[in-house]
């Protein structure tokens, strides 16, 4: 059985925390920022955790499963 390759797009987008959770970045913070409020842009710049419903999918992409 061959090894499963890591998805190269997802290894750039997700990072692991020390406790094994998966961090992600928010979307909609790269362009067309003039029409977005300061509060919206400020909240988009913080990192978030991957939702529990998607953790298994992301782990499969990262070849952790």
Secondary structure, DSSP 8 states (H G I E B T S, - for coil): -------HHHHHH-EE-TTS-EEE--SS-SS--TTS-HHHHHHHSS-EE--TTTHHHHHHHTT--
